Amino acid sequence: MEHGSFQDESQATFSLTDEDHTLANSLRYTLNQDPRVTFCGYSIPHPSDARANIRVQTTGDLARDVLKDSCQDLMLVCQHVRSTVDQAVMEFKNKQWVESMTIK
């Protein structure tokens, strides 16, 4: 859900339901890497409320579009981490298999 003024769409607050610090802090980091972002922060209104509010202010681009781009960037980072871990696990298992076949 998007909150904010529809007169100035370069700044908005987005409420992400059923989310916590994990996604909110990752998005905050990714957003702050974007040169179009002048301010980004998040808050969790209450520990019992599964919601994160993310505030985005940009240099003029639509805050909604910048948030979407950051979500895409975060997905790419997660895919890279996943493939790197999968590759390392596969190499480790192959090494263990080869070592177990070695005659001593």
C-alpha positions as CSV (number, residue, x, y, z in Angstrom):
1,M,0.0,0.0,0.0
2,E,1.3,3.4,-0.9
3,H,0.8,6.4,1.4
4,G,1.6,10.0,0.6
5,S,0.8,13.0,-1.5
6,F,-0.3,12.4,-5.1
7,Q,0.8,15.9,-6.0
8,D,4.5,15.0,-5.4
9,E,5.1,11.4,-6.5
10,S,8.8,11.7,-5.9
11,Q,8.2,10.9,-2.2
12,A,6.0,8.2,-0.6
13,T,5.7,5.8,2.2
14,F,4.9,2.2,1.4
15,S,3.4,-0.3,3.8
16,L,4.5,-3.9,3.3
17,T,2.2,-6.3,5.1
18,D,3.4,-9.6,6.6
19,E,7.0,-8.3,6.5
20,D,9.6,-7.5,9.1
21,H,13.2,-6.2,9.4
22,T,14.6,-8.9,7.1
23,L,13.1,-7.5,3.9
24,A,12.8,-3.9,5.1
25,N,16.4,-3.5,6.0
26,S,17.5,-5.2,2.7
27,L,15.3,-2.9,0.7
28,R,16.6,0.1,2.6
29,Y,20.1,-0.8,1.8
30,T,19.4,-1.4,-1.9
31,L,17.4,1.8,-2.1
32,N,20.3,3.8,-0.6
33,Q,22.6,2.5,-3.3
34,D,20.5,4.1,-5.9
35,P,21.7,7.6,-6.8
36,R,18.1,8.7,-7.5
37,V,17.3,8.3,-3.8
38,T,17.8,11.3,-1.5
39,F,16.3,9.6,1.6
40,C,15.2,6.2,2.5
41,G,14.3,4.7,5.9
42,Y,11.9,2.2,7.4
43,S,10.1,1.5,10.6
44,I,8.2,-1.3,12.2
45,P,5.2,0.4,13.8
46,H,4.8,-2.3,16.6
47,P,6.4,-5.7,17.2
48,S,3.0,-7.4,17.2
49,D,2.0,-5.7,13.9
50,A,3.5,-7.7,10.9
51,R,4.1,-4.6,8.8
52,A,7.0,-2.5,7.7
53,N,6.7,1.1,6.5
54,I,9.4,2.2,4.0
55,R,9.8,5.9,3.2
56,V,11.4,6.9,-0.1
57,Q,12.3,10.3,-1.4
58,T,13.9,10.7,-4.8
59,T,15.5,13.4,-6.9
60,G,12.4,13.6,-9.0
61,D,11.8,10.1,-10.3
62,L,8.6,8.4,-9.2
63,A,9.1,6.9,-5.8
64,R,7.0,3.9,-6.8
65,D,9.3,3.2,-9.8
66,V,12.5,3.5,-7.8
67,L,11.1,1.1,-5.2
68,K,10.2,-1.4,-8.0
69,D,13.7,-1.1,-9.4
70,S,15.2,-1.7,-6.0
71,C,13.1,-4.8,-5.5
72,Q,14.4,-6.1,-8.9
73,D,18.0,-5.3,-7.8
74,L,17.5,-7.2,-4.5
75,M,16.1,-10.2,-6.4
76,L,19.2,-10.3,-8.6
77,V,21.4,-10.1,-5.5
78,C,19.5,-13.0,-3.9
79,Q,19.7,-15.1,-7.1
80,H,23.5,-14.5,-7.2
81,V,23.9,-15.5,-3.6
82,R,21.8,-18.6,-4.1
83,S,23.7,-19.7,-7.2
84,T,27.0,-19.1,-5.4
85,V,26.0,-21.1,-2.4
86,D,24.6,-23.9,-4.5
87,Q,27.9,-24.1,-6.5
88,A,30.0,-24.1,-3.3
89,V,27.8,-26.9,-1.8
90,M,28.1,-29.0,-5.0
91,E,31.9,-28.5,-5.1
92,F,32.2,-29.5,-1.4
93,K,30.1,-32.6,-1.9
94,N,32.1,-33.6,-5.0
95,K,35.3,-33.1,-3.0
96,Q,34.0,-35.2,-0.1
97,W,33.0,-38.0,-2.6
98,V,36.4,-38.0,-4.2
99,E,38.2,-38.1,-0.8
100,S,36.0,-41.0,0.3
101,M,37.0,-43.0,-2.8
102,T,40.7,-42.5,-2.2
103,I,42.4,-45.7,-1.0
104,K,44.7,-45.2,1.9
